[in-house]
Amino acid sequence: MKHLANFIATGAYTGYFPIVPGTFGTIPAWILAWFFLSDPYLLLAAAVVTTVISVWSAGVAESFLGHDAKKIVIDEWAGMFVSLLFLPYRLDVYIAAFVFFRFYDVIKPYPAGKCESLPGGWGITFDDIFAGIYANLTCWLCILALTQLGWFGF
């Protein structure tokens, strides 16, 4: 069970990347979403399932990797999926969501930072869920503003 939790929690071992593992570990989730989860309801299902799996695997993995260890990146996958929920399926939007997600994941505005104090996998996962929510809302605000300016057409 330890090996399975490690494989999942580290995002198929992408969390072991020596430089910026959180960012590097988010890339596979973005790629999965872009190439395989273009249907919004499939992406929603992926976000829910990944969140549940993240809580479990991150909770197990913290026992041998440490609390919210940089190698644990499945929480980034869940947050990335949340950041893309119901956004227009466009490359520019998906890139913006990635950038905003990483920004909010790093700065952890309230209540995301408070979530880290939750026990086990809950604390590891839910700061990223909030970062995903913030990124999604920021993307929508940008889309609305750019649409009003006539710079964002569908």
Sequence and secondary structure as in RCSB ss.txt:
>XXXX:A:sequence
MKHLANFIATGAYTGYFPIVPGTFGTIPAWILAWFFLSDPYLLLAAAVVTTVISVWSAGVAESFLGHDAKKIVID
EWAGMFVSLLFLPYRLDVYIAAFVFFRFYDVIKPYPAGKCESLPGGWGITFDDIFAGIYANLTCWLCILALTQLG
WFGF
>XXXX:A:secstr
 HHHHHHHHTTTTGGG SS HHHHHHHHHHHHHHHH  SHHHHHHHHHHHHHHHHHHHHHHHHHH TT TT  HH
HHHHHHHHHTT    HHHHHHHHHHHHHHHHH TTTHHHHTTSSHHHHHHHHHHHHHHHHHHHHHHHHHHHHHTT
    
